[in-house]
């Protein structure tokens, strides 16, 4: 009877441990979910690192690149250097009606 009691006790203990291992708080399913979450976070971090590198390069270029400053001044502020001639090409549809020649109408 003593052997049967000890055998039942160890069997119950083994079943309890197996249940905890497969279905408990820190089970195999939790481990798999955590690994998947880590993979997603690592992938997201790689994307953010790439974006940050692009932004860093833009900041350095804006700080030290004269070509970028000149280009922005031309586009945003209408900058024209000495010796350059500015030509504006206007489509006929954009002109007021009284400025369009009768032969073009």
Buried (B, 14 or more C-beta within 10 A) or exposed (E): EEEEEEEEEEEEEEEEEEEEEEEBEEBEEEEEEEEEEEEEEEEEEEEEEEEEEEEEEEEEEEEEEEEEBEEEEBEEEEBEEEEEEEEEEEEEEEEEEEEEEEEEE
